[in-house]
Amino acid sequence: MIETRPAVLPDVEQLHAILQPYAEAGVLLPRSVAELSENVRDFVIAEDDGRMVGCGALHLYGRHLAEIRSIAVDSRSQRRGVGRALVEALLGEARRHSVTCVCLFTRTPGFFGRLGFEIARREDLPDKIYKDCVCCPKLSDCDEIAMFQGKLAPNTNGLRDPRISIPLVQLKP
Ligand SMILES: CC(C)(COP(=O)(O)OP(=O)(O)OC[C@H]1O[C@@H](n2cnc3c(N)ncnc32)[C@H](O)[C@@H]1OP(=O)(O)O)[C@@H](O)C(=O)NCCC(=O)NCCS
């Protein structure tokens, strides 16, 4: 029986153990134990009979946008609805905060497409670009697909830092 719950600090070592193989394989961004501890309140855990089998995080930018990150399911527990349960829990969390749009960046768009996400244009998500992408070595050669669910903020210009030029990012369809 799969259940989800908010993560707490004693979960951090196990969270790290679930994420680390995917970080080593280059599928997910590496997260140190210190970083996971700082952001543990973003995380939801999935348990199967009390055993941690997956995790995911929701990063809040504001009411206009949140981002689903670090979704990972233990390889032995995949294709049993754990990933779906995690995404649904994080979407519930976004609703609890009255967030109007949830985005993510992924190399597995098929999975998120099953869960109702659509492909977005990167330039519609400037919060993400300024938070992470501008520091990323893959800035001009990004292989992740931006997706969203909900209502994209209609005018994001006001959120942009005019010192950083969006066209720095190579936009892929
Ligand atoms: C992607 C991942 C989270 C999916 O988790 P999961 O528990 O296996 O997924 P679920 O069983 O909940 O699947 C939900 C639906 O998505 C589909 N699905 C699962 N993985 C998929 C994939 N890689 N591509 C396309 N569809 C996929 C399932 O068939 C299912 O569809 P259905 O409900 O219509 O039958 C998991 O494979 C994983 O941890 N991968 C490694 C880390 C990763 O890639 N994370 C996402 C990066 S942002």
PDBQT file of the ligand as one rigid body, heavy atoms in Angstrom, charges set to zero:
ROOT
HETATM    1  C1  LIG A 201       9.945   8.663 -13.867  1.00  0.00    +0.000 C 
HETATM    2  C2  LIG A 201       9.570   7.944 -12.569  1.00  0.00    +0.000 C 
HETATM    3  C3  LIG A 201       9.463   8.971 -11.443  1.00  0.00    +0.000 C 
HETATM    4  C4  LIG A 201       8.200   7.258 -12.761  1.00  0.00    +0.000 C 
HETATM    5  O1  LIG A 201       7.789   6.676 -11.523  1.00  0.00    +0.000 OA
HETATM    6  P1  LIG A 201       6.865   5.380 -11.489  1.00  0.00    +0.000 P 
HETATM    7  O2  LIG A 201       6.495   5.119 -10.079  1.00  0.00    +0.000 OA
HETATM    8  O3  LIG A 201       7.539   4.285 -12.212  1.00  0.00    +0.000 OA
HETATM    9  O4  LIG A 201       5.615   5.860 -12.337  1.00  0.00    +0.000 OA
HETATM   10  P2  LIG A 201       4.077   5.395 -12.170  1.00  0.00    +0.000 P 
HETATM   11  O5  LIG A 201       4.025   3.919 -11.964  1.00  0.00    +0.000 OA
HETATM   12  O6  LIG A 201       3.403   6.222 -11.124  1.00  0.00    +0.000 OA
HETATM   13  O7  LIG A 201       3.505   5.762 -13.604  1.00  0.00    +0.000 OA
HETATM   14  C5  LIG A 201       2.455   6.705 -13.827  1.00  0.00    +0.000 C 
HETATM   15  C6  LIG A 201       2.129   6.678 -15.301  1.00  0.00    +0.000 C 
HETATM   16  O8  LIG A 201       3.264   7.118 -16.070  1.00  0.00    +0.000 OA
HETATM   17  C7  LIG A 201       3.707   6.095 -16.966  1.00  0.00    +0.000 C 
HETATM   18  N1  LIG A 201       5.180   6.107 -16.945  1.00  0.00    +0.000 N 
HETATM   19  C8  LIG A 201       6.011   5.754 -15.939  1.00  0.00    +0.000 A 
HETATM   20  N2  LIG A 201       7.291   5.948 -16.288  1.00  0.00    +0.000 NA
HETATM   21  C9  LIG A 201       7.259   6.442 -17.552  1.00  0.00    +0.000 A 
HETATM   22  C10 LIG A 201       8.271   6.830 -18.469  1.00  0.00    +0.000 A 
HETATM   23  N3  LIG A 201       9.585   6.774 -18.147  1.00  0.00    +0.000 N 
HETATM   24  N4  LIG A 201       7.893   7.285 -19.682  1.00  0.00    +0.000 NA
HETATM   25  C11 LIG A 201       6.577   7.359 -20.015  1.00  0.00    +0.000 A 
HETATM   26  N5  LIG A 201       5.569   7.005 -19.183  1.00  0.00    +0.000 NA
HETATM   27  C12 LIG A 201       5.913   6.544 -17.972  1.00  0.00    +0.000 A 
HETATM   28  C13 LIG A 201       3.140   4.804 -16.395  1.00  0.00    +0.000 C 
HETATM   29  O9  LIG A 201       2.958   3.819 -17.394  1.00  0.00    +0.000 OA
HETATM   30  C14 LIG A 201       1.822   5.293 -15.819  1.00  0.00    +0.000 C 
HETATM   31  O10 LIG A 201       0.880   5.468 -16.840  1.00  0.00    +0.000 OA
HETATM   32  P3  LIG A 201      -0.654   4.998 -16.628  1.00  0.00    +0.000 P 
HETATM   33  O11 LIG A 201      -1.064   5.425 -15.249  1.00  0.00    +0.000 OA
HETATM   34  O12 LIG A 201      -1.385   5.692 -17.695  1.00  0.00    +0.000 OA
HETATM   35  O13 LIG A 201      -0.614   3.528 -16.751  1.00  0.00    +0.000 OA
HETATM   36  C15 LIG A 201      10.588   6.852 -12.201  1.00  0.00    +0.000 C 
HETATM   37  O14 LIG A 201      10.764   6.002 -13.317  1.00  0.00    +0.000 OA
HETATM   38  C16 LIG A 201      11.942   7.366 -11.771  1.00  0.00    +0.000 C 
HETATM   39  O15 LIG A 201      12.200   7.576 -10.592  1.00  0.00    +0.000 OA
HETATM   40  N6  LIG A 201      12.850   7.577 -12.754  1.00  0.00    +0.000 N 
HETATM   41  C17 LIG A 201      14.193   8.043 -12.461  1.00  0.00    +0.000 C 
HETATM   42  C18 LIG A 201      14.229   9.479 -12.002  1.00  0.00    +0.000 C 
HETATM   43  C19 LIG A 201      13.529  10.412 -13.002  1.00  0.00    +0.000 C 
HETATM   44  O16 LIG A 201      13.674  10.292 -14.207  1.00  0.00    +0.000 OA
HETATM   45  N7  LIG A 201      12.773  11.372 -12.437  1.00  0.00    +0.000 N 
HETATM   46  C20 LIG A 201      12.059  12.370 -13.198  1.00  0.00    +0.000 C 
HETATM   47  C21 LIG A 201      13.013  13.434 -13.550  1.00  0.00    +0.000 C 
HETATM   48  S1  LIG A 201      12.291  15.036 -13.498  1.00  0.00    +0.000 SA
ENDROOT
TORSDOF 0
